[in-house]
Amino acid sequence: LGLACCLLLLLGGSGGPGSRGTPRASWEDEQGPVAVGGPWGRTRYEAMKKHLRAVGALSKQYWQYLVCKVWQKGCEEEEEEEEESSPGPGWSLPLVGQDYLEILSAWYCSFGKCCKTGDCRIVNNITGLEADLNGQLHGQHLAKEVIVRAVQGFLQSPRPQKALVLSFHGWSGTGKNFVARMLASHLYRDGLKSKCVRVFISLFHFPHHKYVDSYKAQLKRQISETLQLCKQSLFIFDEAEKLHFSLLDAIRPFLAHYDDKGQVDYRRSIFLFLSNLGGNTINEVTLDFWRAGRAREEISMEFLEQRLRLELLEPAESGYAHSHLLKENLIDFFVPFLPLEYHHVKLCARDAFLARGLPYTEAVLDEVAKMMVFVPKEEKLFSAQGCKSVSQRINYFLP
């Protein structure tokens, strides 16, 4: 009913002025005679009357078109009427009306009522992503720059050679999951709930190594199903360092360069790997810069990425070192998340208060930050938990 009302309002009801049961001729009576030399002129007045009458005649056709477009009903009747009669040449309003119908149809479909795939709910709001990264991700100048450039360049590429693969590294609480959620919310209208987004948590989805063969088949099937549903898909692997290397190798074909052999096209997909691996190397570099009196913003991506890659290649129990992802250079960017300092924690506390619509003072923000543990023991420079648990800690200061 609401949709019908919107349609009638946009198209002028059942015929514009003179609708709601009032004879259309009464509009002319109310306005009085229009002089030939008046501000409208007889020619324009007659043309307007003709247009308004045409709207009334076309209202039923528009409604049938909308029913066909949204509910897939009445399409045969609409086609028959179109064959019998159609608006005359030079009449532009039917096109405008069709635009309105397209807008209404898109609005109706935005609720997921007529969306057969997840693609109709893709938004790819890079401007919003960049703004939120700048405003809400604190202390991560490298991550902001790399993520925006990588994702924007990938989405703008008409024919990417392969899926985009980003690997986030750093201590817990530095923003890896936060950015992954932000990416999902700005690329898809439903965020993490979108059918085009799949999240895998290592110890939750693949807890037992003895079932790894079953996990491999399950993982490949779920990725393939998502790719068939959505041309642009997002896959997030949390705690990636705990994934068995054979699981990483199982998804390798989806990350490699695309060879068109009739299989599902996976070039438009994005893979995110979130890992605590490399956190110590990232922290050591950041601490060295601080001790040398250099700002953390001077840390370059080239310098830190090389150090990070070397640590990941060292033999270890993690699946990264044993998988083909690193050996075949399938990861496009290693994104370092730097350790957070005292003033970054205060900014996280401020954001937590604002998100809940609560008042705060600088003194309260200081108290929240002081509750966190800072390392190393001598300098007490970095928050051991990053900003994790800050939103829970502000409850302590509520009345």
QUIHUGI-V91657 format. One record per residue. N is the residue number from 1. RES is the residue in one letter. PHI is phi in whole degrees, -180 to 180 (NA if undefined). OMEGA is omega in degrees with one decimal (* if undefined). D_CENTER is the distance of its C-alpha to the mean C-alpha in Angstrom with 1 decimal. Layout:
n=(N:N)
res=(RES:RES)
phi=(PHI:PHI)
omega=(OMEGA:OMEGA)
d_center=(D_CENTER:D_CENTER)
This chain:
n=(1:2:3:4:5:6:7:8:9:10:11:12:13:14:15:16:17:18:19:20:21:22:23:24:25:26:27:28:29:30:31:32:33:34:35:36:37:38:39:40:41:42:43:44:45:46:47:48:49:50:51:52:53:54:55:56:57:58:59:60:61:62:63:64:65:66:67:68:69:70:71:72:73:74:75:76:77:78:79:80:81:82:83:84:85:86:87:88:89:90:91:92:93:94:95:96:97:98:99:100:101:102:103:104:105:106:107:108:109:110:111:112:113:114:115:116:117:118:119:120:121:122:123:124:125:126:127:128:129:130:131:132:133:134:135:136:137:138:139:140:141:142:143:144:145:146:147:148:149:150:151:152:153:154:155:156:157:158:159:160:161:162:163:164:165:166:167:168:169:170:171:172:173:174:175:176:177:178:179:180:181:182:183:184:185:186:187:188:189:190:191:192:193:194:195:196:197:198:199:200:201:202:203:204:205:206:207:208:209:210:211:212:213:214:215:216:217:218:219:220:221:222:223:224:225:226:227:228:229:230:231:232:233:234:235:236:237:238:239:240:241:242:243:244:245:246:247:248:249:250:251:252:253:254:255:256:257:258:259:260:261:262:263:264:265:266:267:268:269:270:271:272:273:274:275:276:277:278:279:280:281:282:283:284:285:286:287:288:289:290:291:292:293:294:295:296:297:298:299:300:301:302:303:304:305:306:307:308:309:310:311:312:313:314:315:316:317:318:319:320:321:322:323:324:325:326:327:328:329:330:331:332:333:334:335:336:337:338:339:340:341:342:343:344:345:346:347:348:349:350:351:352:353:354:355:356:357:358:359:360:361:362:363:364:365:366:367:368:369:370:371:372:373:374:375:376:377:378:379:380:381:382:383:384:385:386:387:388:389:390:391:392:393:394:395:396:397:398:399)
res=(L:G:L:A:C:C:L:L:L:L:L:G:G:S:G:G:P:G:S:R:G:T:P:R:A:S:W:E:D:E:Q:G:P:V:A:V:G:G:P:W:G:R:T:R:Y:E:A:M:K:K:H:L:R:A:V:G:A:L:S:K:Q:Y:W:Q:Y:L:V:C:K:V:W:Q:K:G:C:E:E:E:E:E:E:E:E:E:S:S:P:G:P:G:W:S:L:P:L:V:G:Q:D:Y:L:E:I:L:S:A:W:Y:C:S:F:G:K:C:C:K:T:G:D:C:R:I:V:N:N:I:T:G:L:E:A:D:L:N:G:Q:L:H:G:Q:H:L:A:K:E:V:I:V:R:A:V:Q:G:F:L:Q:S:P:R:P:Q:K:A:L:V:L:S:F:H:G:W:S:G:T:G:K:N:F:V:A:R:M:L:A:S:H:L:Y:R:D:G:L:K:S:K:C:V:R:V:F:I:S:L:F:H:F:P:H:H:K:Y:V:D:S:Y:K:A:Q:L:K:R:Q:I:S:E:T:L:Q:L:C:K:Q:S:L:F:I:F:D:E:A:E:K:L:H:F:S:L:L:D:A:I:R:P:F:L:A:H:Y:D:D:K:G:Q:V:D:Y:R:R:S:I:F:L:F:L:S:N:L:G:G:N:T:I:N:E:V:T:L:D:F:W:R:A:G:R:A:R:E:E:I:S:M:E:F:L:E:Q:R:L:R:L:E:L:L:E:P:A:E:S:G:Y:A:H:S:H:L:L:K:E:N:L:I:D:F:F:V:P:F:L:P:L:E:Y:H:H:V:K:L:C:A:R:D:A:F:L:A:R:G:L:P:Y:T:E:A:V:L:D:E:V:A:K:M:M:V:F:V:P:K:E:E:K:L:F:S:A:Q:G:C:K:S:V:S:Q:R:I:N:Y:F:L:P)
phi=(NA:-62:-65:-65:-62:-60:-63:-66:-65:-67:-99:84:67:-96:155:72:-54:96:-81:60:89:-85:-57:-64:-65:-64:-63:-66:-64:-64:-79:82:-62:-104:-68:-60:-96:-70:-63:-89:89:-59:-64:-67:-64:-65:-63:-64:-60:-63:-65:-66:-66:-65:-61:-61:-69:-92:-57:-64:-63:-63:-63:-62:-63:-65:-60:-66:-68:-93:-102:57:-124:77:-69:-65:-63:-63:-65:-65:-67:-65:-70:-72:-149:-145:-57:-70:-65:85:-96:-97:-64:-55:-65:-62:-60:-64:-60:-60:-65:-62:-65:-64:-63:-63:-64:-63:-69:-64:-87:82:-73:-131:-106:-76:-128:-80:-64:-72:-112:-84:-115:49:-88:-69:-61:-66:-61:-63:-64:-71:-63:-67:-91:-123:-99:-102:75:-128:-65:-70:-62:-58:-67:-66:-65:-63:-65:-66:-70:-63:-62:-66:-70:-83:-71:-68:-142:-65:-77:-157:-67:-85:-123:-118:-120:-91:-134:154:-62:-64:88:-90:122:-64:-66:-60:-70:-61:-65:-65:-60:-61:-72:-96:-94:-132:-62:-95:59:-66:-83:-63:-70:-90:-117:-126:-115:-121:-110:-51:-75:-90:-88:-134:-77:-117:-66:-71:-105:-62:-65:-67:-62:-60:-64:-64:-64:-64:-66:-66:-66:-62:-63:-67:-66:-70:-77:-130:-68:-116:-120:-126:-120:-118:-113:-88:55:-62:-67:-95:-72:-64:-60:-70:-71:-64:-69:-66:-95:-55:-59:-76:-98:-77:-64:-78:-121:-74:-127:91:-81:-62:-79:-111:-69:-93:-93:-124:-115:-117:-114:-110:-148:-83:-59:85:-59:-67:-63:-61:-68:-63:-64:-64:-67:-62:-63:-65:-66:-84:76:-104:-70:-64:-67:-81:-67:-96:-65:-60:-68:-76:-66:-63:-63:-67:-63:-62:-66:-68:-82:-67:-56:-157:-81:-72:-68:-56:-66:-100:-89:-88:-61:-81:-63:-100:54:-85:-87:-76:-141:-94:-101:-85:-110:-74:-66:-95:-99:-56:-70:-70:-64:-61:-65:-64:-64:-59:-62:-67:-64:-64:-63:-101:66:-105:-74:-152:-129:-60:-65:-67:-62:-63:-64:-64:-64:-69:-76:-82:-94:-118:-133:-67:-60:-76:-85:48:-99:-109:-73:-64:-103:61:-104:-65:79:-62:-62:-78:-71:-70:-61:-65:-103:-84:-68)
omega=(178.6:179.3:178.6:178.5:178.8:-179.3:-178.1:178.3:-178.4:-175.5:177.5:178.0:-178.3:177.7:176.3:178.3:-178.6:178.7:-176.9:173.4:-179.2:178.3:-176.0:-179.2:-177.4:178.8:177.9:-179.8:-179.1:-176.5:-178.1:-180.0:-179.7:-179.2:-180.0:-178.2:-178.8:-176.3:178.0:-176.3:-176.8:-176.2:-179.2:179.7:179.6:178.3:179.8:178.0:-179.1:179.9:-178.5:177.0:178.6:177.9:178.6:-179.5:-175.8:-175.4:179.9:179.5:179.1:-179.5:177.9:178.5:-179.2:178.4:178.5:-175.3:-172.6:-174.9:-179.2:177.0:176.4:-176.8:-179.0:179.8:-178.4:-178.9:179.3:-179.6:179.5:179.6:-177.2:-177.3:177.4:180.0:-178.7:-179.7:177.8:-178.0:-171.3:-175.0:176.8:178.2:178.0:178.2:178.8:175.8:177.5:-179.2:177.4:179.5:179.7:179.1:178.5:178.8:179.1:-178.9:180.0:176.0:176.0:-175.6:-175.6:-176.6:-177.6:176.5:178.7:-173.0:-176.1:179.8:174.9:-177.5:179.2:-178.6:-177.6:178.6:178.1:177.7:-179.5:-179.9:-179.5:175.6:179.6:-175.5:-171.2:177.8:-170.9:174.4:-174.8:-177.9:-179.7:-178.6:179.6:-175.6:-176.0:-174.7:-178.7:-178.9:-177.5:-177.1:-179.7:179.1:-179.9:-177.7:-179.5:-179.5:-178.5:-178.7:178.2:-178.3:-176.9:174.8:176.0:-178.2:178.6:178.8:-178.1:-178.0:177.7:179.8:174.9:176.8:-177.8:173.1:-176.5:178.2:179.1:-179.8:178.5:177.4:179.8:177.0:-179.7:-176.4:-179.9:176.3:-176.2:-177.6:-178.3:178.2:-178.3:179.1:-178.8:176.3:179.3:-178.1:176.1:179.6:177.9:177.1:-168.4:-174.0:178.7:-176.5:-177.1:-171.2:-172.2:-178.5:-178.7:177.9:-172.5:179.3:176.8:178.0:-178.8:179.9:179.3:-178.0:179.5:179.1:-178.5:177.7:179.9:179.2:179.0:178.9:177.2:-179.5:-173.6:175.9:176.9:-177.2:177.6:179.6:-177.5:178.3:179.4:-175.3:-173.9:-178.3:-179.1:176.6:174.7:-174.4:179.7:175.0:176.3:178.6:-179.9:-179.9:-179.4:-179.7:-180.0:-177.9:-174.6:177.4:-172.1:171.9:-171.7:178.8:175.5:179.8:-178.8:179.3:-177.3:-176.4:-177.5:-178.9:178.9:178.8:176.6:174.2:-178.6:-173.0:172.8:178.7:179.2:-179.1:-178.6:177.8:179.1:-178.9:179.1:179.1:-179.6:179.6:178.2:177.5:-179.5:-179.5:178.4:179.3:-179.4:-179.5:179.9:177.9:177.4:178.8:-177.7:178.6:-177.7:-177.4:-174.6:-178.6:178.2:178.1:-178.0:-179.6:179.4:179.9:-177.9:-178.6:179.6:178.3:-179.4:-179.6:-177.7:180.0:-179.4:-173.8:-175.3:-177.0:179.8:-177.4:-179.8:-176.2:-178.2:177.1:-179.3:177.2:-174.7:-178.2:168.4:-173.0:-179.3:174.5:-174.5:176.8:-175.8:-179.8:-174.2:-175.5:174.6:178.3:177.1:178.4:176.7:177.8:177.2:179.4:-179.5:176.4:-179.0:-178.7:-179.7:178.2:-176.7:176.6:179.4:174.7:177.1:179.7:179.1:178.0:176.8:-179.9:178.5:-179.1:-178.5:179.5:-178.4:178.3:-178.4:-178.9:-4.8:-173.6:-176.9:-173.7:-174.8:-172.6:-172.6:176.0:-177.5:179.2:-174.4:175.5:179.3:179.3:178.4:-178.3:176.8:-175.6:-179.6:176.3:-178.5:-175.2:179.0:179.6:*)
d_center=(31.0:28.5:27.0:30.6:31.3:28.4:29.7:33.2:32.4:30.5:33.3:36.2:37.0:39.7:41.1:40.3:43.3:45.8:43.5:43.8:47.2:48.8:50.6:48.9:52.2:52.3:49.7:52.3:54.9:53.0:52.3:55.9:57.2:55.3:57.6:57.4:57.3:54.8:51.5:49.8:52.6:53.8:51.8:48.4:49.4:50.3:47.1:45.0:47.0:46.4:42.7:42.5:44.6:42.4:39.4:41.4:42.3:38.8:37.1:38.0:36.6:33.3:33.1:33.9:31.3:28.6:29.9:29.8:26.3:24.8:27.2:28.8:32.2:35.0:34.0:37.5:39.0:36.8:37.7:41.4:41.3:39.6:42.5:45.2:44.1:41.5:41.2:43.6:42.9:41.8:39.9:36.4:35.3:34.4:31.7:30.5:30.7:28.7:25.9:26.0:25.9:22.9:21.1:22.4:21.6:17.9:18.0:19.8:17.5:14.4:16.2:16.1:19.8:20.1:17.1:18.7:15.7:12.1:11.6:12.3:9.2:6.9:6.1:5.5:6.5:8.4:11.1:9.4:8.2:11.8:13.3:12.0:13.0:16.3:16.9:16.1:16.4:20.2:22.5:20.2:20.9:20.6:17.2:15.8:17.5:17.0:13.2:12.5:15.3:14.6:11.0:12.0:15.3:14.0:11.9:14.9:17.4:19.0:20.3:19.0:21.8:19.8:16.6:15.0:16.3:15.8:18.1:17.8:21.3:23.0:24.7:23.2:21.7:20.8:17.0:15.8:14.3:13.1:11.1:9.8:8.6:7.2:5.3:4.1:3.8:2.8:1.9:3.4:6.1:7.7:5.7:8.5:10.6:9.1:11.9:10.0:9.5:12.8:14.0:17.6:19.8:23.0:25.7:24.3:23.5:26.2:28.9:32.0:32.9:35.6:33.1:31.2:32.2:30.9:27.6:27.4:27.9:25.5:22.7:23.3:23.5:20.2:18.4:20.4:19.6:15.9:16.4:18.7:16.5:13.4:14.1:10.8:10.4:9.3:12.4:13.0:16.8:17.9:21.5:21.6:25.1:26.5:25.5:28.7:29.0:29.7:26.2:24.7:27.2:26.3:22.7:24.2:24.6:20.8:20.5:23.6:24.2:24.0:27.4:27.5:29.7:28.3:25.9:22.2:20.3:18.0:17.6:14.0:12.8:11.6:13.7:13.6:17.0:17.7:21.4:24.1:26.1:27.2:27.0:30.7:30.8:28.1:30.0:33.3:32.2:30.8:34.1:36.2:34.7:35.3:38.9:39.5:38.6:35.6:32.3:29.3:27.5:30.1:28.8:27.6:25.1:27.9:30.2:28.0:26.3:29.8:31.0:27.9:28.4:32.1:31.5:29.2:31.8:34.6:35.9:34.6:33.7:30.0:28.6:27.3:30.8:32.0:29.2:28.9:25.5:27.3:30.5:28.8:26.4:23.3:21.2:20.0:19.5:20.9:19.0:21.5:20.9:24.1:26.1:25.8:28.9:30.4:29.0:25.4:26.1:27.4:24.2:22.3:25.0:24.6:20.9:21.8:24.6:22.5:19.7:22.7:24.5:27.4:29.9:30.6:33.1:33.2:35.8:33.5:30.8:33.5:34.7:31.3:31.0:34.6:33.9:31.8:33.6:33.8:35.0:37.0:40.1:41.8:39.1:36.8:34.0:30.9:29.4:29.9:27.0:24.8:23.1:23.0:25.0:25.1:23.5:26.3:29.0:28.7:30.1:33.3:33.7:33.1:36.3)
